[in-house]
Amino acid sequence: MSMHFADRLLAAVRAKRTAAVVGIDPVIENLPPDLAPASRFVRAAAAAAEAFSRTIIDEVADVVPAVKVNSAFFEAFFDAGVAAYYRVISHAHARGLLVIGDVKRGDIGSTAKLYARGHIDVPPYDDVDPAQIPDAVTLAGYLGRNAVAPFIETAARHGRGVFVLVRPSDPGADEIHEFGADCKLYQHLARLLTAWSDFAGSVGECGISCVGAVVAPKDADSTQALRASLPTTPFLVPGYGAQGASADACRPCFLNGGRGAIVNASRSVIYAYQNDRYRSRFGGDWRACIRQAGRDFAEDIARLAS
């Protein structure tokens, strides 16, 4: 079995001295002009998205420990996009990064087992490169234990991890996650997550589990309470940057000593060339804009993981 996911994650964070994760969300309409698809064929669009994603990885690989690749932005290009998704993961691994596959799967029974096989299991086929499989995936746990158990069991076997949606950053999700009086839905999900991650070997030598939670920084008090209720759970923290959350707002998601959380930024880094702050400095050099935005993000989050 591979090294425990949480131990690998902590080692990667320490090596880069930051808990910053760059989200790979390529939108064709937002790509730099020199990467615009050469035709209206779907394979041209998938190739453009892949080229952009590879460039992002190359520009940030030296300053962040991981990237989060959102499968939806590739699935939009049908079979060509799905193939590109796995190649992008392989490229990130080749650059020494951990990869979170943002797939948000959450079905039950045999369906969940097959989703787990396709997204996080060691491939049983000789012609599939294991480097194409992410180190962790995101899940939706709304169908209960049977929806997440195949992923958790597979992850634990192979030194991989999962991050279950507990409190997303999108304000529209609040009508679901803030539902309840004495106990909000996100609090109930946190309690379930504690039960789901209670098995031998779930916690690595670092004291952190391979079963994580997606937790956005809302108000400080409720975030601190959620953090206290999940003392061994790694948090994947969305909302930084384009969605308005600052590094200081993310601080309550961390355990004492700056451990136990990683912070994701997508648009504020990968589309930095649309930001006057970077465009005025680097002009039309969109790669330099991404590179500098990645560094700024990594340095900002480094204050929380020091």
N, C-alpha and C positions, 0 to 999 in steps of 0.2 A: 504493500500500500504506500502511496505517496505521502510526503510530509503533510501534516495537518494544515488545512486551508488557513485557519487563523494565524498559525505560526508563520506561514509563508507571507500572509498579508502584512503582519507586523514587521517581519524582516524587510519587506519591500518598502514599507513606510519609513522605517529607520534608515534604510540605505539612501533614500531620496530626501530624507529629513522633512517630509511633508505628507499630509494625508489627503492631498488633492487628487481627484480623479476627473479626467476629461471625458465628457460624453460625446460619442460619435453619432451625430444625427444629420446625415446629409440630405438637404432639400435641393432638388435640381434647380429650382427658380432662384436660389440664393448662391449658387456656385459662382466663382470668379469667371469672368468672360472667357479666359483661355482654357477653361475646363468645360465649357458648355457642350452638350452633346452635339455631335456632328450631323445627326439625323433624328427623325422621329421614331426610330426603331427602339424597342425596349432595351435591347442589348447595348445600344449606345448610351442610353440613360444610366443603366447599371454600371457600365464601364466608367462613366464620368463620376458617379457616386463613389465607386471604389477608388479611383485615382485621388479624389479629394480626401477620402478617409485615410488612405495610405500616407498622404502628405501631412495630414494633421498628426498622425502617429509619429512620423519622422521628426516633426518640429517640436513635439512635447516629450519625446521618449527620454530625454536626458534630465527632465525636471519633475516628472510625476511617476508614481509607482504603478499606476493602473489606468486603464481606459474602460469605459462602459459603452458597449456597442448595442444600439437599439435596433432590434431585428425588424421593426415595422418599417423603418426607413429603407430597408432593402427588400422586404417582402412586397413592397409596392411595385417592384420591377419583376414580379413573377419568378420563374425558375432562374433567370439570369441574376436577379437580385439575391435570391437565397444562396446561390453559389458564391456570389460576391461577399455576402455576409461572412461565410466561413473562411474565405480567403483573407478578409480583413483581420479576422481573429488570428489567423496563422501569422500574418505580418506583424501584428502587435506582439505576439509571443517571440517572434524572431528578433524583435527589438528589445527583448528582455522585460516586457510589461506583463502584469497580471491583467486578465480580461474578465469583465462581468458582462454576460450576455443578458441584455435587458429584454426578456421575452414575455414576462408577466403571464405565464401559463397557470392554469388552475382548474383542470377538469379532474374527474374521479376515476377510480378503478383502473381497468386495463388501458384506458385512454391516457391517464396520468403516467402509467408505466412507459408507454410508447413516447410520450412527450419527453420524459426523462431520458429515455434511450437516445432520442434525437438531439438533445440539447446539452447533456452533461455527462453521459456515460462514456466509458472507454469503448470506441467503436469495435464491434465484433467482426469487422470486415478488413481484409488485407489491403484494400485499395482506398481506405480513408485514413488520412493523416491525423493522429491524435492531437497535433498542434492546432487543429481547427476547432477543438472543443474548448469552450470557455472555462475559466477557473471557478466561476460561480454564475448563478442565474437569479433573476428576480421572479417572484411567484405571487399569485393572488390566492389567498387562503380562504375565500368566502364559501367554498364548498366543503370545508372542514378537513379533518386529518387525512382522509383518503386522497385528497387532492395534492397534498404536499409530501406525504410519507414516501412515495417512490423517489422523489427528488432528494429528500433528506437521506434516505438509506443509500442511494447511489452516490451522493456527495460524500458521505462519511466513509464509504468503501474506498473511494478513489482520491481522497485528499482534496475534495472540492467543497464549495459552500453554496448556500442559498440565502437570499434576502427576501423575506415575506413582507408584502405591503401591510403596514400598520397605520401610518399616518402620512398620506401623500401631501405634496406641496400645493397642488392645484386647488384654489379656493372652491371650485365646483364640487370637489370631493367631500367638502365639509358636511354637505347635507346627508351624506352616508356615515362618515367617520365620526362626526360629532353628535350622532343620534344617540339618545338615551338620557336619562336623568341621573340616577345614582351611579350608573356605570355607562360611560360612553362606549361606542362600538370599538374605537381604537384601543381603549383600555381592556376590553374583553378580548380583542385579538392579541394583545400583549400577554394576557394570562394564558391563552391557548398556546402561544408561541413558547412560553415557559414549559408547558406540558409536552409539546411536540419535540422539544430539544433535550428532554430528560432521558438520556440513554448513555450507556457506557461508550466512552470515546468521543463524545460530542465536544468536549472542551479540550483545547490544545494545551501544550506546556505553558503557553503565555497566559492561560486563565480565561481565554475567550473561546466562544463556541463557533462551530462551523455553521450554525443556524442563526442568521442575522435578520434584521428588521429594516425596512425602508421607513425612515422617520424624518419628517420635515420639521424644522425649527419654528414652532408656532410661538405662543407666549412663553417666557422663560420659566414660569412656575410650573406649568403643565408639562413642559419638556423635561425639566429637571425631575419631576415626579415619575415620568415615564422612564427616564434613564435609571432612576433608583430602583424601579420595579424590574429592570432587566439587567442585572449587574454583570452578566457574562455574555450578553448579546452584542455583537458588532452592529453598529448602525451605518447604513448607507443613507447619507443626508442629501436630499435634493433641495432646490430652491435658491441656491446661491447665484448671485450675478443677475442674469436677465430676469429672473423671477423675483428679485428684490431683496433676498436675504443677504446679510453681511456675514463676515467671518465671526464677528462678535455674537451675532444671533445664533450661529451654529455651535458656540462654545458649550452650552448645556447638554449637547448631544454626546460630549466626550466624558469618559471616566477620568478620575483623578490621574494626573500625570500625562494627560493628553493622549490616552489610548482609547481604543474601542469604537472609533468612528472614522469614516472616510467621507469626504465632502465632494459632491459632483457639481461640475459646471459644464454646460454644453454651449449654448448660443453665445455667451459672453466671451468665449475663447475661440470657437471654430469660425465665427463670423466677425471676428475682431476687425477685419478690413472694412466693415460697414460702420465702424465706430469712429467718429471724428478724432477721438483721442489718439488712436493709432494711425488713422489715415493721414492726419496732419504731420505725423512723424515719419512715416514710411512711404507715403504716397501710394503708388500702385503696386507696391511689393506686398501682396497679400500674405505670402508665406512669412515674411518678417513680422507682419501684424499678428498672425497666429502665434508665432514663436514668442513674441514679447508678452502677449496676453496670457499665454501659458505660464511664463515665468512669473508674471505679476500675481496670477492666481495661486501658484504654488507657494510663493513667498508669503502671501496673505494667510493662507491656511497653515503654513509652517508655524505660525505663532501659537496655534492651538495644539499642535502635536509635539511641541518642544519639551 
